[in-house]
Amino acid sequence: MAILEDKLTSQGIAEQVSTFESGNEMAAMAAAQINYHIMGYFPITPSTEVAQYLDLMKTRGEHDIKLIPADGEHGSAGICYGAAATGARVVNATSANGLLYMIEQLPVQSGTRFPMVLNLVTRAVSGPLDIRGDHSDLYYALNTGWVILTARTPQAVYDMNIMALKIAEHSKVRLPVIVAYDGFWTSHQKRKVEYFKDRKIVQQFVGECPTDYNFARDPKKPVTIGAHMNGEDIINNHFQQSEAIYNAGEVFKEISSEYAKVSGREYPVLDLYNMEDADVALFLLNSAAESAKDVVDQLRAKGVKAGVISPNIIRPFPAKEIREALKNVKALLIGERADSYGAHGPNLTHEVKSALQEDRNNQTIVLSRVFGLGGKDFYASEAHDFFNMAIDAMEKGYAEKPFDYYGHIPGNPENILKPVITPQHGDVYKSGLIEVNMDEETNKLKVKIPPLRALTSKPKRIASGHGACPGCGIFAGLELFFKGIEGDIVTLFQTGCAYVTTTAYPHSSHKQTMMHNLFQNGAATLSGTLEAFMELKRRGEIEVSDDATFVMITGDGGMDIGMGSAIGTALRGHKLIMLEYDNEGYMNTGSQLSYSTPLGHMTSTSGVGKKQRGKAFHHKDTAQIMAATNIPYVFTGTEAFPQDLVKKGAKAQWYAQNVGTVYGKILITCPLNWKSDDRYGTKIVEEAVNSCFFPLYEIEQGVTTITYNPEEKNKRVPLSDWLKYMGKTKHLLQVENRPILEEFEAEVELRWSRLKAKHENPML
């Protein structure tokens, strides 16, 4: 910003409220005041809060935005594109791999010229996984055809969200716009901000939603959107798109000037700090530029003519303004929180250099440094280092090392970690006490297991020292299932609590081989690993025991975003197990709703208030969905019925080794986000079974068998007996929410009755 934050108060024409808020809160505030029509979203740290805040506002009746939870970022982008094609106003928020997952959709939207606003809360792109902030995701967006604004502070996030919609809908632009701001620095840190007291001011500024375009909104005026084009036409299309994005640069200046008259805050194309006579300068995006400004003041006090350049818009790239700003600068260091591997410098480095080439008189020495990856902090001392590098180049007349990384540390072989325990494999995991045999008459497996006490000698698969919350049911459930598995395993953990809490580099809680891949591709990844193992073994290139079992662990909503991969793997019939731990939400990102979240349950994106009563639709029955792929074995289980789960583990291994794909679903507790007492973990899942919400059954070779029937045991309880244990569901027991509870009860009874019918009729 051209105006420092301490000078921002009480300057605007319109009445504004001063407060302390984060960037995510201000993005949500702007969206609520604009009152968009649609937000298709999917939770991913650190952008998730935008949807959470909007959901909270929705419960209070502060906006009318239709919030649509998608099954993944690709789906959220599709929702947004479909809504934008009608002329509706659309907003979204994402980060990191979420942007990459939706990126296929982004050029479609810009290429067909439908406006919307996407908040990109920047974060490191994995792998390896790192949830903190850098700009590696932002750089993937540079070639999507979207206008890109960059916001250094929460105030800028609010202001640019308002400006972004007006730019997007401008007749000379008509392109979607990204507002990018730094994850965890700008997104979560609270700063002093101002926002318009009356949202009518915001709505008057952005204006009426344009209707003079070929939208899919009037049956009387049919349109075809996205028609196939040959090269002769697509070059014209892309030329027009190119012209539009360059137009956006001029439109940005116009709208920034208009916004300054309303708010008192102006955003020039470049934020120039003490650049009028600067000899040395830093070029930095977003929050790092704010940190460097204090260092400029210190250097100026010592007689060093230092300055900072930070763009407010990078698409279109402000080449002309950069040439003007650098015409007298002797040395410039460009710091970037991302790399363009193998290009001898990241993206903006090359774009700045390209801009300077157009000025034949420019003699600026350009240095490039990659810094701050994965959320590595940027301190004033490091800004000093950057300036010293630029000063050194200025004094020498050249840069000794034009491109380098900053902040990396060489490894020391002496510090290599050694295993705490001797690797365990093979016979140590074979109890010899479990018998599994096929009954040729029934075409079902017969399993004999010893008393559970006898299986305690089998070591755990996951070592102690992981970081799970007190009372977390994941590892109790997994270890119980693993008691039924004999011999070696190879596991793949999708992103989620089970993965994050057991693999804090350089440590690992996994005693046997474990891989990680993202939510949406775990099953496919493990199928590739399995088939490679088998082929390498067939060729005699490796030695693998014949009874090794491959298990994919998913949860935290992984069977939403990963459903396509799971179904594809099942249809191919790979000999592996997919095991879902169901904690009824995206617990690893802060308890957002999943499709496995039941009706009426409270999450951070299905709040409870006067305008909203928890999740609005029923939970997904993944066991039945996977059974429809005709895989040989599907089961459900919980730690509350340990013998049942161990037997199913043994069956799962047999089918995975001898027939094909297996799917299992275990219900586990999450005291933190279920708002339940740790000591009631087993009781809660037991009551979920006894209420028939989570029935225990298996589908073996297409035949359904209920393995525990609470009605036959005279142990069935009302649904309320389960719900009363959890803070996330206690509201359903209130009189005013009785209709929701009755609808939930009816759905549970319907699903239970269908399951009993399948149990009684093998052909169903």
N, C-alpha and C positions, 0 to 999 in steps of 0.2 A: 504493500500500500504506500501511496505517496504521503499519507498523513500518519504520524505515529499514533499508537493506540491511546496514549494519555491525552491526545488532543481531539479524540473522536466524539466526546460527549457534548451534547447540547448544541451541535452545529447544524443539524438538519432542519429543513423547513417543517417537515412533518413531525408530530410528537413521537418520541421514542422512549423506550424503557431500558434502563441500564441494569445489567445483571452479570453474573459470572456463569458461563456455560461452556460446554465443550463443542468441538466441531461437529460431532454427530448430532448433538442436541440442536445445534443451529441449522443443520441440514434438514432435520425433521421439522423444525419451526418454520423454515421457509416453505417447505412442501405443504404443511398444514395451512399456512396463511394463503398460499396460492390456491389450495383446495383442488389438487389434481383429481382427475377422474379415477385413475387406475395406478396401482403399484403391484407389479408381479415381482416377487422377491424370493430369495433363498438365503438362509443364514450362513455367514462366513465371517470369522474374526478378521479384522476389527470393524467391519462395516455393519455387522448385525444390529448394532444399537439403533441405527436409523429406523429400521422396521419396528424394533421394540418400542421406541419412543412414539412412533406414529400409532402403534397399537394401543399404547397407554392413553394417548390423546383421544383415540377413537372411543375408548370406554367412557371418557368424560364428555363425549359429544362435541369435540373441538374441531372436527373436520368430517367430511363425507367421503374421503378417499376409500375406494374399494381395494382392500389389501388381499392379494391372492397369493397364498403360499404355494410355491412351485415344487416340483420333485427334484430340482437341481437348477444350477445357473443357466444351463442351456434352455431348460423349460421356462425359466423366468424371463429370459431374453425373448423367447417366442411369445409369451403372454404380452410382453411390452410392445413388441412389434405388431402383433395382431390388434392390440388396442389402439396404437398410434395410427394404424391404417384406417381407422374409422374417424380420425380427426380428434379423438379424445386426447386429453393432456395426460402424459405418462411420466412417472419417475421411477427410479430404481437405485439400488446401491449394491456394490460388490467390492471384492478385494482379490488380489493374487490369483491363485489357480481358479477361483470363481470367474474372473475375467477371461482367463484362457479357455475355460470350458464353454463360455458363451460366445467366444470371439468369432466363431463361424457365422453367428447371426448378425454381428455388428456391421460388416460391409453390406449385408443385404438391406439393412435399415437405411444406411447412408446412401447406398446406391439407388434406392427407390425414393429417397428424399422425404422421409417421415420424421418430423421433429420429436424429440423427447429429451429428458435430462437424466444422466447417470452419474451418481456420486461414486467416484473411485477412491476408496480409502486405501491408499497405497500400502502394499505389504510384499515381503519377499516371496518370490515364486519358488516353490520347491521343485526338485529335491536338492539336498535333503530338506525336510520340512522345517520351516521357521515362520512363526506367526507374526513376527514383528515387522517394522516398517522399513522398506526401501522403495526404489522406483522401478524394480525389474518388471512389475506388472504394467506400469504406466507406459514403458517403452514398447511393449507389445501392441499398445493401442495406437501408436503413432501412424500406422499405415492403414487404419480402419476407415478413414474418410470422415471421422467425427471431429468436430471442433473441440479443442481441449483447452480449458481454463485451469490455472493452477492457483490454489489458495493457500497462503502461508499461515493464516490465523483463523480461529473460530469466527471472528468477525467477517473475514473474507469469505469463509464458507457460506455464511448466511447471505451476504450481499451477492456473491457470484451465483448462488442458486437462483436468486431472483432475476439477475441479469441474464443467466443462461437460457431461461425459457424464452425471454423476449428476443434474444439472438437467434435461437433455434427456429422460432416462428416467423422471423423477419422475411419479407417477400424476396429479398435478395439472397437469402441464405437457405432456409428450409432444409436444415440438416440437424441431426441429433448432436447433443453437446455433452461432453464429460467435464465434470468439476472434480479435479484431483487434489486431494490433500493428504498429508502424511499420517499414516496409521500410528496410533498410540501417542504421538506427539500432539498433532492438531486434533485428532479424532476424540481423544479422551481427556486431555489436559484442559482444565477450566481456565478461561481467561475472561477479562472484562469485555463485554460486548454490549451492543445496542440493537434493539429490534423495534420495528414499528408497532406501536400500541394498538392501532386499528388495522386489521388485515385488509380493510378496504383500500388502504393506501397501496399495499402490495398489489392487489388485484387491479386497481386503476393503472398502476405502472405497467404491469405486463399486458394489460388490455384484454379485449374480448378474444376468445379462442377463434382463430381464423377458420372460415368455412369454405373459402373460395379455392378449393383444391379438389383433386379427384380422389375423394375419400370413399371408402366402402361403407356408406351410411344411409344411402337412399335407394330403395329398390326401384324407384322410378328412374334413377340415373345409374344404370349398371356400369361398373368399371372392371377392367382386368388389371390386376396389380402383379408386377413381376414377370411380365411376359418374356419368353425366351428371345434372346437377341443374337444375331450374328455379328461378326467383327465390324462390319460397316456401320452398324447402329451402335454397338457398345462403345466404340471410340467416341462417338458423339455424346453418348450418355456420360462417359467419364470426363470428357472435356467440360461439359456443363457442370458436373459435380466439382471439378477442379476450380472452375471459375467461382462457384458458390462458396467454396471454403476460403478462397482469397478474399471474396467479398466480406466474409465474416470478420476479417481483420479490421476493415473500415467500419463495419456495423458495430463491432465491439467498442471502437472509439466513440461513436455516436451515442450508444446506449450508456456507456460509462459516464459520459458528460451529462446525459439526462438524469442518471441515477444520482450523480453528485448534487444536483439541484434539489432532489428530494431528501437525500440522506445526509449530505455534508461529507460524504466519503467518496473519493475519486480513485479510480483504478486505471492508471495509464497502461499502455502496452508493456512498458518496462518500468519496474520499480527501481529507480536509480538513487542510490544513497551515496552522497558526496562524490559524484562522478564528474562534476563540472571541470575539475582540473586534475583528476586522478592520474598518477603515473603507473600505479599497480592496482589491479582489481581482481575480485573473485566473482565468478559467475556461478550462482547456486540456485537451485529450485527450492521453493517452499520454505519449511521451517528453518533449515540450515542458514538461509540468508538472514533471518532475524537474529540468529545467534552471532553471526559474523559482524553485524552492525556495531555491537559494543566494541569489538576489536578495532574497527575502523576509527572509532572515537579515540581509543588509546593510542593508535599509531599516529593519528593526526596531532595529538598532543605532543608527540615526539618529533614532529616535523615531517613525517612520512605522508605523502599524498596518496592515501588509499581510498578505495571505494568498493561498493558492492552492486552488482547488477542481478536482478531476479525478474524473470518474465512473468506477467500475469496471464499470458496466453502463449501456447507453444504450437498450436495448430489453428490457423496458419502460423508458420514460424516467422517471427518479426525480424527478418533479415535486414530491412532498411533501417529500422530503429537501432539495431545492434551495430551496424556500420557507423552510424552517427555517434553512438555512445562510446565507441572504441577508437575513434579516429586519432586521438592523441594519447591513448594509453600505451605505455611501453611494454608491459608484460601482464598477461591475463592468465589466471589459473581457473580452469573449469572443473569444478567438483561435481561428480555424478554418482548417484546411489544405484547404479546399475552398470552393466558392461554390455558391449556388443562383441561377443567373443570372437577373437581373431581379426578384428577390424582395426587394431592399433588405436583404440579409443572408442568410447561409447557414442551413442547416437548424437547427442547435442553437441559434443565436441566437433564432430564432422560438420554439423550444420552451421555452427559458429564459424569454423574455418572456411566453409564454402561461402558464407556471407561476406567474410572479409576479403576473399579473393576478388570480389567485384569492385573493391576499392584499391586501385593500383598504387595509391600513395600510402596505404596502411602498412605500418611496420611493426605491428603488435606481435610480440612473441607469445605463442599460445602453449600452455602446459595443460595436461589433462590428468586428473587423478580420480580413480574409483575409490569411494570411501563409504563408510556407514552402512554396509550391507547387513541384512538381517536384523535391523534395528540397533546396530552398534551406535552408541551415543556420539554426538558431535559436540565437543566442548570448545570453549574459547581458546584454550591452549592449542587446539588443532587448527582453528582458524588462523592463529598466529603462525603455525607451521606452514600453512598454505601461503600466507602472505610472504613469509621468509623465502619460500621457494620462488615466488614471483619476483621478489626483490633481487635474489641471487641471479635469476635469468636476466633481469634488467641490467644489472651491473656487469655481467659477463657479455651481454649482447646476444646470448643464445641460451637455449634450454639444454642442459646436459642430458636430461631424460625426459623427452616430451610426454611420454605416457607411462603410467605406473599405477599400481595399487597403493593405497595408503592405509596403514593400520594392520596389515597382515604380519604374522609372526612365524618364523621358521620353526618346524618341529624339532624336538630333542629326543633322539632314540633312547636316551637314558630314562625318559619319563614314560615310556610305553607301559600301558596298564597290563597287568597280569591277571588271569582268572582267579577269583577268590576261591572257587571250588573246582575240583577236577571235573572236566566235562563228563556228563552222564549220558549214556546212550545204550542201545541194544538191550542186553539181558536185564539191566537194572530196572528197566520199565516193563519187564515181563513177570507178572506175578505167578503165572501158571495156574491160577485159581478160577479163571473165567472160561467157561465152555460155551461155544456157539456152534450149533449144528442145524442144518436144514432138515425140516420135516417134509419128506417127499409127498405125504398125503395131503397136508394142509398148504404146502408151498409157503410156509412161514418158518422163521428161525425160532429155534428153542435156545434159550439162554439160561445158563446156571451161573449164579454169582455167589461168592461166599458172603458171610456176614461182613458188613462194611468195616468192622474193626480189623479184619484180616487184610484189607486193602490199604491200610494206613502205612504199611511198610513200603509201598510203592512211592518213590519220591514225587514231590510236586514238580510240575513242568515249569512253573514260574517261581523264581526265587523271591525271598522277602526283600524288603527295601524299596518296593515300588511306591509311587506317590498317590495312590488312590485315596479318596476321602474315607473317613471313618464310616463304617457301615455299608460301604459300597458292595453290591451283590455280584459284581462282575466276576471277580476271581474265585469266590466261593462256588459260583455256578460253573465256571470253566473247569476248575480243578476237579469238581465232582464228575463232570462229563469225562474228563481225561482219565479218571480212574477206570473207566470202561475200555480205554484204548490201550492195547498191549504193544510194546515195542516203540520204535522211533517215530517221531512225527516231524513234519516240516510245516510250519504255520505261516500264513500271511495274515497280517492284521491290517484292516483298512483303518484310515484315520478315525480317531475316536478316543474316548477316555482310556480304553484298555491299551491302546498303542501309546498314547502320549505319556501315561503314568508309568510305563515300564521301560522307556527308551530315552532317558535324558542323557544325551551324548556327553562324555564318552562312556557312560555306563549302560548296562542292559540287565534286566531281570530275567531274560529268557535263557533257559538252560540248553535248549536245542535251537536249531536254525529257525530264524524268524525273518521275514521280509515285510516291508511296508509298501503299500501303494494307496492311491487316493480313493476316496469314497466310491467314485463312479466306475472303477475298473479293477477291483480286487479279484473277483472271480475269474475274469479273463486272464489276469496276470498269473494267478496260481495255476490255471490250466496250462499256460505256456511253460511254467516251471516244471510241472508234473510231466508233460510230454517230453521236455528236454531231458529230464532225469532218465526217463524210460528209454529214450533213444540212445543216450550216452551209455547207459547200462547195456543195451542190446549190442552196441558196437564194441563193448569191452573197454571203454575209455574211463569208466569209473566203477567203483564197487559200492552198491547200495543194497541194504538188506531187503529181502523179498517182502517183508511185512511193513515197510515204511508207509505211513499214512499221511496224506496231505490234507490240511484243514485250513479253510479260510474263516477268520473270525471277523464278523461284521456287527455293527450296532450303532447307537447314536444316530439313527436315521439312515444308516448305510443302505438299508433295503428300500429306501426311496430313490435317492440319486443313483444307487448301484443296481437297481432292479433290472435294467436292460442287460447289463453285463451278466448278472446272475441267471437270467432266463436263457440267454445265449449259451452260457456254459452248460446249463442243464440240458438244453436241447441237443448239444453236441455229445453229452454223455460222458464227460471226463470222470475218471475214477477218483473223486475227491469229495470232501465234506464241506458244506457251507453251514456254518453255525452262527446264528444271530442271537446276540444277547439283547433283549428288548427292554429298554428302560423308559420307553414311551415318550421319547423326545430327543432333541439334539442337545444332550447334556454337556458335551465337550465344548460347545460354544455358548452355553449359558441358558439352557432349558427352553429353547424355542420349540414350537410345536412341530411334530413329525406326523406323517400319515399314520404312524402307529399310535399316536396320542388318541385316547378315547374321547367320545363326545362329552362336551361340557368341562373337560379338565382344563385347569388353569396352567398356562405356560407364559413365558415372557413375550410371546407373540399371539397369545389368545387370553388376554386379560379379562378380569371380571370387574364390572362396574355397572353403572346405571344404563349404559347403552350396549353392553356386551356381556355374555354369560359363559365365557370360556370357549373352547374349540367348537366350531359350528357344524362339523360333520363327523361321521363315524370313523373308527379306526380301520386300518387296512389289515386284512387277514392274509399275511404273507405265506403261511403254511398252506392254505388252500390254493393260493395263486401258484406256488411252486409245485404243488401236487398236480396241477393241471398240465404241467410239462411232461407228465408220465414218467418221472424218475422213479427208481425202484423203492426208495424209502424216504419218508417224511415223518417228522415227529415233533412233539412239543414236550417241554419238561421244566421243572423248577427244583431248586435246592430243598424245598419243603418236602419233597417226595424223593429222597435220595436213591433208594433201590431202583425205582422206576427210571431215574435219569441214568444211572450207571448201566442198567440193562440196555437202554437205548443207545448209549455210547458204544457198547459192544456190538450191537446190531449195525450201527452206522459204520463202524470200521469194516465189518464183514462185507456189507453191500458195497462200500467204496472200494474195497480191494478186489471184489469178485464180480461185480455187476456194473456199477456206474455211479452217477452223481447222487449224493445224499444231501438233504436239507433238514436242519433242525432249528427250532426256536425255543430259547429258554427265557422265561420272565425273570428279571432281576430287579432288585430295589435300588433306588437312588435317593437316599435320605435327604441329601442337600436340596435337591430340586423337587422332590415329592413333598418336601416339608413334613417329614415323618421322623419319628423317634428311631434312633439307630437300633435299639433293642427289639423293635417290632419287625425287623426285616423279614425273617422267615415267616412270621405270622401273617404279614401282609400278602406275600405271594401264596401262602396256604389259603387265605380267604379269597384271593382272586380265583383260585381253582375251585373252592367249595361254593362260590357264588355262580359258577359256570361262566364267568367272564373269560377265564383262561383254562379251557378244558385240556386235560391230558389225554393224548391219543397218538396213534401212529397210523400211517398209511403205507402198508407193506404190499408191494406188487399190485398196487391199485385198490387194495381192500382196506377199509377203515376199521380200526378197533379202538374203542375207548378203553384206556388202560387204568383209569380210575374214575368211577362214577359216584359222585357225592350223594346222589339221590338213593342209590342202592345201599350206601353206607349210612343213610339217615344223617348225613352231615351237610346237606345243602343249606346255605344261609342266604338271606336277602343280599342284594347288591350293596345296600347301605352298610352292612357289616364290614364290607371291604373298604368302602369309601371313607368311613369314619376315621380310619387310621392316618389319612393323608391330608395335610393342609391344603394341597392343591385341589381337593375335591369336597371339602367340608361344606362349601357353599351350595353344593347340589342337594344337601340335606335340609336346606332352608325351605320354608313353605312357598316363597315366591318362585323358587326354581323347581317346584314339583313337576311341571310339564316336561322339563328337560330330563329329569331323572326317570320319568315314566317312559319317555322315548328311548332312553338308554336301556332301561330294563326290557323293553319290548324287543330291541335289537339283540340283546344278549340271549333272550329266550328263543328268538327266531333262529339264531345261529346254533344254539344248543340243540334245538329240536331237529334241525337239518343234520347235525352231526350224529344224533341218535338214530335218525333214519338211515344214514349211511352205515352205521355200525350194525344195524339190524338187517340191512339189505346189501350184501357184498357186491351186487352189480351196480350200485349207485356210486 
